[in-house]
Amino acid sequence: MRNPYIEALKRRTSSTIPCVPGVVRSLNMYERELIQSLLREFEKIDRKFSIPVVSKLRKVADQCEAGGHKGRARMFRALAKEFEVNL
């Protein structure tokens, strides 16, 4: 699953921004560099917090399957797959 905030920052670096109603301008180098540094920081945070959630969901799925609940295990594995960070 892609983080919507990170995707919005990626779109923002390649586009123009509104400065006054009806007027659009390009990003200058400072703004572009600032957004790119924010993007790198958000990606680090996203990776850092995604891994524990995914591993715990997979652990719960393994426990469900060991208990004979195969459908519930599939559900938790699918949920873990949604939370994986795809960079």
N, C-alpha and C positions, 0 to 999 in steps of 0.2 A: 504494500500500500504506500502510495506516495503521500507525503505530508503536504497538505494544501498551502500552508504558509511558505514552505520552501519553494513550491511550484510557483506561487505568486511572485516571490523574489526573483526567480529565474526569468519569468515573463517580464518583470519590471526592468531588468538589466538590458533587455534587447528592444525596449520600446521607448516611446516618448511619454512625457508627463504633462498634465494640464497645469498651467501657471496662473492664468486668469481665465474666467469663463469665456469659452470660445477660442482661446489661444493655446496652442500646443507647442512645446519645445523639446529638444533632445536633452538627454542627460549630459552634464559635463563630466570631465574625467574624475573629479573629486566625488561627485555623487555616485558615479558608476563603481569606483573603488570602494566606497562606503557600503554600498549594497552588496557587492561581492564579498567583502569581509564579513558582513552579517550573514550572508548565505553560508559561508564556510563554518561559522560558529553554530548556526542552526543545524547544519548537517552533523556536526560533532555531537551536539546535544541529542539529536534524534537517534543516532547510532547508540549512544551511551544508555539511553533509557528504553530503547526497543529490545535490546538483548535480554534483560532480566524478565520482561513480560512474556516474551516468546518462550524462553526456557521454562518458565513456570507453567504456562499453558500446555506445553508438551509433556511436562511431568504429570500434570493432572490427567492428560489424555492417556498416558501410559498406565496410571493407576486405575482409570476407568476400564481400560481394556483388560487389565489383570483381574478386575472384579467381574468381568463378563459383560460389561456394557459397551458393546462395539459401536453402536450408533452414537452414543454419547462421546466416545473416544474420537470418532470421526469428526464430530461437531467441534471439539476442542482443537483438533489438529487443523481444521479449516480456519478456525478463529486465529490460531497462532500464525498461520500462513498470511492472513490479512494484516497482521501487525508486523511482519518482517519488513525490514527497511531494504528497499531496492534502490541502490545508488549506482 
